[in-house]
Amino acid sequence: MSGGGPLAGPDGALRCPWGLATEDYVTYHDTEWGKPVHGDDALYERLCLEAFQSGLSWLTILRRREGFRKAFCDFRIAAVARFGPADAERLLADEGIIRNRAKIEATLANAKVLAGWQPGELDALIWSHAPQERGRAPRTTGEVPAVTPESTALAKALKKAGIRFVGPTTAYALMQACGLVDDHLAGCVAREA
């Protein structure tokens, strides 16, 4: 599927090739990926999940998403910011999530940082890095970048603000997932009109 154009799904509609790999992906592709996400807690969730995905398949994260939500109080920043060392140990034993100490510690540390921000500040920071102009729709998956100047700038801004476990690639995945960019292929049923 690497480098290919949109493919017809079971319903005949054209989709990005990755969006047809499993039923989970079809649903995520059609209803969530690339749709604008706003709100500090919602963006904190996506930021955390993208960090947990680093080095893994997104499907692994998607299939454990409810486990993540349960483990991290639905990613409510104020609640996760109150987690302490005992919570970190509990999370390391939680089979419903990815039990990676560095990623768990970053998630907790990031909540503590964000709890000190003003409401809407994370949303404003992330969305301030959306490209001012949208280029033409990619025709193949090979035309979709992994990193952009905007994602590099976003990663730098987040790191400068004390946010951990976010690099330019993770930042770009966040931008794609949260609708800052529309990387649905030309002709894809989910591409914005």
N, C-alpha and C positions, 0 to 999 in steps of 0.2 A: 504494500500500500504506500510505501515511501515514494514521494514525488508525484503521485497520481492526482487526477482530477476527480470531480464528484462522481459518485456511483449511485445507481438506483437501489433503493431499499426494497423491502418486501411489499411496501405499498406503492412502489413505482416512483416515489419522490426521490429526487437527487439529494444526496447528503455528502458531507465531507467523509472520505473513506474511513477515518478512525471512528466516526460516529456509527458505523455499522458493525463493528467488531463483536459487540454483545448487546443484549437487550438493555442492560444498564447504561451502556454508552448511548444507545439510540435515545433513550429518555433524557439523559443528561444533555446530549447534543441538541435535541429539539426544544427543550424547555428551559434550560438554564445557561449553558455555556454561551458567552458573548452577550448576555442580557445585562443591562446596567444594574449594578448593585450599589446601594447607598446605605449609610448607617454605620457607625463605628463598630458595633458588635458584629454585624454581618461581614464587614470588611476584615475585622480581626479574625473571624472564623476562616475566611478564604486565605488570608495571609498565613495562618497556622497550618491549614491543610496543604497549601503549596509547599511550605517548609517540610512537613512530614513526607510529602511525595518525593522530595529530592532523592534521587537515586533509585526510585521505585516506580512501578506502573501506577498511573492515576487510577486505574481500576481497583487496585489494592486499597487505595484511600476511599474511593467512592463506596465500595462495599462495606467499609468500616465506619462510614460517616456517622451513622446513628450511635455507634459505640463511642466515637470521639465526642459527639454532642453530649452524651450522657456523662462521660468522664470529665468534661470540661464545662459543666453547667451551661450547656447550650452556647458556649463561647461568650457569655456575658463578661465583659472586661472586669467590671467591679467585683464579681464573684471569684473569678480566677485570680485576681490580684491578691485575694486573701489566702490563697493556697500557701501552705508552708512545706517544710521538709517531709512531714508525714504524708502529705498529699502526693509529693513527688515519688515517694516510695510506693504508695498505693498505685499510682499510675504506671510505674515500672512493672507491676504485677498484673495489670489489666490486659487480659487477652483480647479485649474488644478494640484495642488501638495498636498503633505501632509503638513498641516498647524500646525506644531509642532515647537514652539518657540526655544526650545533647539537644535533641529536638524537644523533649519534654521540658528541660530546663529553660530553653529559649522561649517556649510558649508561656511559661510562668513568668519569666523575667520581662517579656514583652508586655504582659498584662499589667505588671507593676508599673512599668514606664507609662503605658497608655492611660492608666487610672489617674495619673496626674495631669492629663491633657484636658482641655476644655471640650465640652460636647461638640461634635462635628469636626473637630480638628483633624482626626485621622482621615475622615472622609474628604475634607478639603485638601489635605496634603496629597493623598493618592490621586484624586481627580485633577489636581493641578498639573499632573504629568501626562494627562491624556493628550495625544497629538492634536494640534490645532486644526490640521487638515487631514482628512481621510484620503489615502491614496486609492488607487483602483483596487478592486477586489482581486485577491490572489486567484489564479486559475488552477494551480496545482498545489499540493502540500509542500512541494519543493520550493515554492515561492514564499512560504510563510517563514519569517525570521525567528530565531531563538532569542535574540537580543536586539534591542534598538537603542538609539541615543536616549530616548525617553525612559526606557526601562533601566538603563544605566544611571541616569539622573535620579530616578525614583529610588533605586537601591541605595545610592549615595545619601539621599535625603533621609531615608529611613534609618540607615546606619548612623548618620550624624545625630539623629534624634534619640539614639540608644536602642533601636530595634535590632535584634539579633537574628541570624540565620536567614538573611535575605541578600541575594546577589542579583545581578542583572537578569539572569535566566529565570530565576524564581519570580522576580518582579514582572518580567514579561508574561509569564504564565498567569500571574495574578491579573495583569491588564487584560489578557484575553478572556479569562474566566469571568471577569467582572464588567465586561463591556466597554472598557476604555478604548479598545480597538475591536474591530470586527474582522476576524480572520476566517469566517466561514467562506468557503470557496465560491467563486462566481457560479451562479446556477443552483447553489445549495438552497434547499427549502427553508432553512433557518436564517439565511442571510437577510439582514434588514433591508426593507424596501427603499 
